[in-house]
Amino acid sequence: MKDRFNREIDYLRLSVTDQCNLRCVYCMEDTTQEFLPKCGKLSDDEMIRIVTACARLGIKKVRLTGGEPLVRPGIVELIKRIHDIDGIEEIYLTTNGTVLSDQVKTLAHHGLKGVNISLDSLKADRFHQITRRGILANVLKFIDECLAYGLKVKLNTVLVDEVNQDEILDFVRLTLEKPIDVRFIELMPIGVGKVHKGVTNEEVLQTICSSYSDVVEVGKADKGGPATYVCVNQGPGKVGFISAVSNCFCESCNRIRVSADGFLKQCLHFKFGVSLKDLIRAGITDEALQHVIYEQIYHKPEKHLFNQENIDEEVKFMNQIGG
């Protein structure tokens, strides 16, 4: 379906948990974070009702996010159930890649098409410093397993506080060696991210162009996606840039978000939306649920206002929103 700005909305980002096994410095606080109780999260059946209603409105692509979605019990079966919903054509996962590398074959068999893996350093000690918990070797194993079973792999890299800015070319080299897309994502001023300093993608591209002469712009590789891409030295992978802060791309936004507590968010930046969980538990019919979702999609904001002060801006941490 289309919203009031004539954008085709066909993509749902569904957070299955706010919990995470890591504590990345720009995402969550180390020790004071509180997570939702089990009763505060959507059940599998409630998620299936929501995805089914969305599919009837034209949602074709579902991305499962978190927190860390792979720590949710029963995640493999949930993916299978979503795959079986009429109208859902693609299922993807955003993960830190530190767990369940032995389940990649099963995930692929049940309909998973690809993964976006959050990875901010290729140095083991620095990776642990940024994530406060993670073991880099586990992520690298997960990446290889995904490639082995034919899953599309994209790496999401956030450059923060000049901690990992010196690794830009190391990430670019991955695209020369393997069919992996590396996307540099500008740090968004949400939650803990507000107290850290990011790097603009213009700076990243300048670094790449100063080291490689063969950098070819290939534009947007994903329909409605936020990333613009270049190909470096004709490698099998691409380098992408998601510049939400320095270059607003909202005119092509094709997505809505549902958080782990069942709140349908119209836009990442704003608090606007409605609790689908409360409506479901109050006994709403499938037809009425579909109408509520329709209204929320239709009234999506025209664009974010990350560079402006706004009383309606989101104050939650990214793991609570769904990335």
C-alpha positions as CSV (number, residue, x, y, z in Angstrom):
1,M,0.0,0.0,0.0
2,K,1.0,3.6,-0.3
3,D,1.2,6.2,2.4
4,R,0.0,9.8,2.0
5,F,3.2,10.8,0.3
6,N,2.8,8.1,-2.3
7,R,5.6,5.9,-1.0
8,E,5.1,2.2,-1.5
9,I,5.3,0.6,2.0
10,D,6.2,-3.1,1.6
11,Y,8.8,-3.7,4.3
12,L,8.3,-4.6,8.0
13,R,11.1,-4.5,10.5
14,L,9.9,-6.7,13.4
15,S,11.8,-6.7,16.6
16,V,11.5,-10.1,18.3
17,T,13.3,-9.1,21.5
18,D,14.9,-6.2,23.2
19,Q,17.5,-8.4,24.9
20,C,21.1,-8.7,23.5
21,N,24.1,-10.7,24.5
22,L,26.4,-7.7,23.7
23,R,26.5,-4.1,25.1
24,C,27.9,-2.0,22.2
25,V,29.0,1.3,23.5
26,Y,26.8,3.4,21.1
27,C,23.7,1.3,21.6
28,M,23.3,0.2,25.2
29,E,24.5,1.0,28.7
30,D,26.7,-1.6,30.2
31,T,25.0,-2.6,33.4
32,T,21.9,-0.5,34.0
33,Q,19.8,-1.7,31.1
34,E,16.4,-3.3,32.0
35,F,14.7,-5.7,29.6
36,L,11.0,-6.4,29.1
37,P,9.5,-9.3,31.1
38,K,8.2,-12.2,29.0
39,C,4.6,-11.0,29.4
40,G,5.7,-7.6,28.0
41,K,6.9,-9.0,24.7
42,L,4.8,-10.2,21.8
43,S,4.2,-13.9,21.7
44,D,4.9,-15.9,18.5
45,D,1.2,-16.1,17.8
46,E,0.8,-12.3,18.3
47,M,3.7,-11.7,15.9
48,I,2.1,-14.0,13.3
49,R,-1.2,-12.1,13.6
50,I,0.6,-8.8,13.0
51,V,2.7,-10.1,10.0
52,T,-0.4,-11.7,8.5
53,A,-2.3,-8.4,8.7
54,C,0.7,-6.5,7.2
55,A,1.0,-9.0,4.4
56,R,-2.7,-8.4,3.5
57,L,-1.8,-4.7,3.2
58,G,1.1,-5.4,0.8
59,I,4.1,-6.0,3.1
60,K,6.3,-8.5,1.2
61,K,9.6,-8.3,3.1
62,V,10.1,-8.9,6.8
63,R,13.4,-8.3,8.7
64,L,13.7,-9.7,12.2
65,T,15.7,-7.5,14.5
66,G,16.3,-7.0,18.2
67,G,18.2,-6.6,20.5
68,E,19.7,-9.8,19.2
69,P,17.0,-11.9,17.5
70,L,18.9,-15.1,17.7
71,V,18.7,-15.1,21.6
72,R,14.9,-15.4,21.4
73,P,13.8,-18.9,22.2
74,G,12.1,-20.6,19.2
75,I,13.5,-18.2,16.6
76,V,14.0,-20.9,14.0
77,E,10.3,-22.0,14.2
78,L,9.1,-18.4,14.1
79,I,11.0,-17.8,10.9
80,K,9.4,-20.9,9.4
81,R,5.9,-19.7,10.4
82,I,6.5,-16.2,8.9
83,H,7.8,-17.9,5.7
84,D,4.5,-19.8,5.4
85,I,2.4,-16.6,5.5
86,D,0.8,-15.8,2.1
87,G,2.3,-12.7,0.6
88,I,5.6,-12.8,2.4
89,E,8.3,-13.2,-0.2
90,E,11.5,-12.4,1.7
91,I,12.8,-12.9,5.3
92,Y,16.0,-11.3,6.5
93,L,17.7,-11.1,9.9
94,T,19.8,-8.4,11.5
95,T,22.2,-10.0,14.0
96,N,25.5,-9.5,15.7
97,G,26.4,-13.0,14.4
98,T,27.9,-14.2,17.7
99,V,25.5,-17.1,18.4
100,L,23.8,-20.0,16.5
101,S,26.4,-20.5,13.7
102,D,25.4,-24.2,13.8
103,Q,21.8,-23.2,13.0
104,V,22.5,-21.4,9.7
105,K,21.7,-24.4,7.5
106,T,18.3,-24.8,9.3
107,L,17.6,-21.0,9.1
108,A,18.2,-21.1,5.4
109,H,16.1,-24.2,4.9
110,H,13.2,-22.4,6.7
111,G,13.2,-19.4,4.4
112,L,15.8,-17.0,5.6
113,K,17.2,-15.2,2.5
114,G,20.0,-13.1,4.1
115,V,21.6,-11.5,7.1
116,N,22.8,-8.1,8.0
117,I,25.6,-8.6,10.6
118,S,26.6,-5.7,12.8
119,L,30.4,-5.6,12.9
120,D,32.4,-2.6,13.8
121,S,35.9,-3.9,14.0
122,L,38.0,-6.7,12.5
123,K,40.5,-6.5,15.4
124,A,39.7,-9.0,18.1
125,D,40.7,-6.8,21.1
126,R,38.9,-3.7,19.6
127,F,35.8,-5.7,18.8
128,H,35.6,-6.8,22.4
129,Q,36.2,-3.2,23.5
130,I,33.3,-1.9,21.4
131,T,30.8,-4.7,22.2
132,R,32.0,-5.2,25.8
133,R,31.2,-8.9,25.4
134,G,31.9,-10.2,21.9
135,I,34.3,-12.7,20.5
136,L,35.3,-11.8,16.9
137,A,36.1,-15.4,15.9
138,N,32.4,-16.4,16.5
139,V,31.2,-13.7,14.1
140,L,33.7,-14.6,11.4
141,K,32.6,-18.2,11.6
142,F,28.9,-17.1,11.3
143,I,29.8,-15.1,8.2
144,D,31.4,-18.1,6.6
145,E,28.5,-20.4,7.4
146,C,26.0,-17.9,5.9
147,L,28.0,-17.7,2.7
148,A,28.3,-21.5,2.6
149,Y,24.6,-21.9,2.6
150,G,23.9,-19.2,0.0
151,L,22.6,-16.5,2.3
152,K,23.2,-12.9,1.2
153,V,25.6,-11.3,3.7
154,K,25.8,-7.6,4.5
155,L,28.0,-6.1,7.2
156,N,26.7,-3.0,9.0
157,T,29.6,-0.9,10.3
158,V,29.3,2.1,12.5
159,L,32.4,4.3,12.9
160,V,32.3,5.9,16.4
161,D,34.5,8.3,18.4
162,E,37.4,7.7,16.1
163,V,37.9,4.3,17.8
164,N,37.6,2.3,14.5
165,Q,38.0,4.9,11.8
166,D,41.4,3.5,10.9
167,E,39.7,0.2,9.8
168,I,37.8,1.6,6.8
169,L,40.1,0.1,4.3
170,D,40.2,-3.2,6.1
171,F,36.5,-3.5,5.7
172,V,36.7,-2.4,2.0
173,R,39.2,-5.3,1.4
174,L,36.5,-7.8,2.5
175,T,34.5,-6.7,-0.6
176,L,37.5,-7.6,-2.8
177,E,37.8,-11.1,-1.3
178,K,34.2,-12.3,-0.8
179,P,30.7,-11.6,-2.0
180,I,30.0,-9.4,1.0
181,D,28.5,-6.0,1.0
182,V,30.0,-3.7,3.7
183,R,27.7,-0.7,4.6
184,F,29.0,2.2,6.6
185,I,26.2,3.6,8.7
186,E,26.4,7.0,10.2
187,L,25.9,7.0,14.0
188,M,22.3,8.0,14.7
189,P,21.6,10.4,17.6
190,I,19.3,8.0,19.4
191,G,19.6,6.8,23.0
192,V,23.2,6.3,24.1
193,G,24.2,7.3,20.5
194,K,23.7,10.9,21.4
195,V,26.8,11.1,23.6
196,H,29.2,9.7,21.0
197,K,30.7,11.3,17.9
198,G,30.3,9.6,14.5
199,V,32.0,9.9,11.1
200,T,30.2,11.2,8.0
201,N,30.0,8.9,5.0
202,E,31.5,11.7,2.9
203,E,34.7,11.3,5.0
204,V,34.5,7.5,4.5
205,L,34.2,7.8,0.7
206,Q,37.1,10.3,0.6
207,T,39.3,7.7,2.5
208,I,38.4,5.0,0.0
209,C,38.9,7.1,-3.1
210,S,42.3,8.2,-1.8
211,S,43.5,4.6,-1.7
212,Y,41.7,3.1,-4.7
213,S,41.5,4.5,-8.3
214,D,38.8,2.1,-9.4
215,V,35.7,3.2,-7.4
216,V,32.5,3.0,-9.5
217,E,29.2,4.3,-8.3
218,V,26.4,1.7,-8.7
219,G,23.6,3.6,-6.9
220,K,20.9,1.8,-4.9
221,A,21.1,-2.0,-5.1
222,D,17.9,-2.6,-3.0
223,K,14.5,-1.4,-3.9
224,G,13.5,1.3,-1.4
225,G,16.6,0.7,0.6
226,P,18.6,3.5,2.3
227,A,22.1,2.5,1.1
228,T,23.9,3.8,-2.0
229,Y,26.7,1.7,-3.2
230,V,30.1,1.8,-4.9
231,C,32.1,-1.1,-6.3
232,V,35.8,-1.0,-5.6
233,N,38.3,-2.7,-8.0
234,Q,35.5,-4.8,-9.5
235,G,35.4,-6.9,-6.3
236,P,32.6,-9.5,-5.8
237,G,31.1,-7.3,-3.0
238,K,30.1,-3.7,-2.8
239,V,30.6,-0.8,-0.3
240,G,27.5,0.9,0.8
241,F,26.7,4.1,2.6
242,I,23.7,4.7,4.9
243,S,23.7,8.4,5.6
244,A,20.7,9.0,7.7
245,V,22.1,12.0,9.4
246,S,24.0,13.9,6.7
247,N,21.7,13.0,3.8
248,C,18.0,12.4,4.5
249,F,16.7,9.6,2.2
250,C,13.2,9.6,3.6
251,E,11.5,10.2,0.2
252,S,12.1,6.6,-0.7
253,C,11.3,5.1,2.8
254,N,9.4,1.8,2.3
255,R,9.2,0.5,5.9
256,I,7.4,0.4,9.2
257,R,8.7,-1.0,12.5
258,V,7.1,-3.1,15.3
259,S,9.1,-3.2,18.5
260,A,9.4,-6.2,20.8
261,D,6.6,-4.8,23.0
262,G,4.3,-4.6,20.1
263,F,4.5,-0.9,19.4
264,L,4.1,0.0,15.7
265,K,6.5,2.8,15.0
266,Q,5.9,4.9,11.9
267,C,9.4,6.3,11.8
268,L,12.7,5.6,13.6
269,H,13.1,9.2,14.8
270,F,9.7,9.8,16.3
271,K,7.5,8.4,19.1
272,F,4.5,8.3,16.8
273,G,2.6,5.0,16.6
274,V,0.3,2.6,18.4
275,S,0.6,-0.4,20.7
276,L,-0.7,-3.4,18.6
277,K,0.0,-5.7,21.6
278,D,-2.5,-3.8,23.8
279,L,-5.1,-3.9,21.0
280,I,-4.6,-7.7,20.4
281,R,-4.8,-8.5,24.1
282,A,-8.0,-6.4,24.4
283,G,-9.6,-8.7,21.8
284,I,-9.3,-6.7,18.5
285,T,-10.5,-8.6,15.4
286,D,-8.2,-9.4,12.5
287,E,-10.1,-7.0,10.3
288,A,-9.9,-4.1,12.8
289,L,-6.2,-4.8,13.4
290,Q,-5.6,-4.6,9.7
291,H,-7.4,-1.2,9.6
292,V,-5.3,0.2,12.5
293,I,-2.1,-0.8,10.7
294,Y,-3.4,0.7,7.5
295,E,-4.0,4.0,9.2
296,Q,-0.6,4.0,10.8
297,I,1.1,3.3,7.5
298,Y,-0.9,5.9,5.7
299,H,0.1,8.6,8.2
300,K,3.8,8.0,8.3
301,P,5.8,11.2,8.8
302,E,7.3,12.7,5.6
303,K,10.8,12.6,7.0
304,H,12.9,12.4,10.2
305,L,14.4,15.5,11.9
306,F,17.6,14.1,13.3
307,N,19.3,17.5,12.9
308,Q,16.6,19.5,14.7
309,E,15.4,19.6,18.3
310,N,11.9,18.1,18.4
311,I,9.6,17.3,21.3
312,D,8.3,14.2,19.6
313,E,11.7,12.6,19.1
314,E,12.3,9.1,20.3
315,V,14.2,8.7,23.6
316,K,14.5,4.9,23.8
317,F,17.7,3.0,23.2
318,M,18.1,1.3,19.8
319,N,17.6,-2.2,21.2
320,Q,14.2,-1.1,22.6
321,I,13.2,0.2,19.2
322,G,14.3,-2.6,17.0
323,G,17.3,-1.1,15.1
